[in-house]
Structures are given as C-alpha cells and as structure tokens.
C-alpha cells in the first residue's frame, strides 16, 4: 500500500527490513548503539561487524536522536540508528516524533533518496503499535509535506502481520501527503 504526493511516496510493506533495497534502513537502537536483539540483532547478523564498529566509534546518542553508519553487507548503503523511547520513561510520544524526524534529517543531510523504517520502540521497549503507527505516519507525512530535500520514498517495513495490519488501518484512515 502506498500513497504519492508532490512526487514523494510513503509506502507500507510487510517484511524483513534488512532485505530492503533503500538507500538507508533505520535501526530501532538503544542509546549505547549496541546492536543487541530485535531489529538491531538482525542488522548485526546480516550487515557484519563493520556497523557495530562504526557505532562504537560514535559512542551513543540520546533518546530521540539518530546517527548514521554505513550499511556493511546490507543491500542498504546506510543504517540510521534511531533511539526511540521505552514505555514508562516519560514524554514517549515526543521522543518517538524526534527519533523519526532526526532519522529523516540524517537521510537528507546525506542526500539519500529512500529510507525504510521499522515500527520504532514497539519491541522490547514496549511502545504500543497503534500509537507508534499514528505518530510515525503523521510525522513522516508532515515532514515530507514541508521538506524540499532529497527524500523521495519513505517505506515503513513492518515485521509480522499484526503490526502491518495496525499500520495499514492507520494509513487508510489518515490524509497523507
């Protein structure tokens, strides 16, 4: 499912983000940038040690922040490591908005044209998928509406049918673009 507005595409797919053929994929990172479990673990496994080595040199970032590394052995040339909120830490919605926005900004600072996001913070960080869908879709749509940068295609790559269905329902209910 996708929508296009002003030559920019927002697309939903169900699948494995590490297999996405976009300029960058987003890692749902922790603030230490340690590639542990979930999306980060899959990126570490398929991307090789280079990505973690680059993260180690960066050293970390704040909740809501995003940093960029190479994509190692992945199809995507870059990984943007976005630190989403853990449920219960406070200001979770604002932190998820910032993680999404900062990822988009890192992509455009590096003149990338396509990026794929997972459902940030919905795994071990416990963020509700429906809330995540609403925040990420509206943030991406609003950003693309006002940006004149390099991004032309933003994909939300959802792992599992349930997450995909929740994002799809939100996607269909919103005026995007």
Secondary structure as GFF3:
##gff-version 3
##sequence-region A 1 177
A	DSSP	beta_strand	2	5	.	.	.	ID=ss1
A	DSSP	beta_strand	8	14	.	.	.	ID=ss2
A	DSSP	three_ten_helix	17	19	.	.	.	ID=ss3
A	DSSP	beta_strand	24	29	.	.	.	ID=ss4
A	DSSP	alpha_helix	38	47	.	.	.	ID=ss5
A	DSSP	alpha_helix	49	58	.	.	.	ID=ss6
A	DSSP	beta_strand	66	70	.	.	.	ID=ss7
A	DSSP	beta_strand	78	83	.	.	.	ID=ss8
A	DSSP	alpha_helix	92	109	.	.	.	ID=ss9
A	DSSP	beta_strand	114	117	.	.	.	ID=ss10
A	DSSP	alpha_helix	129	146	.	.	.	ID=ss11
A	DSSP	beta_strand	153	158	.	.	.	ID=ss12
A	DSSP	alpha_helix	161	173	.	.	.	ID=ss13
###
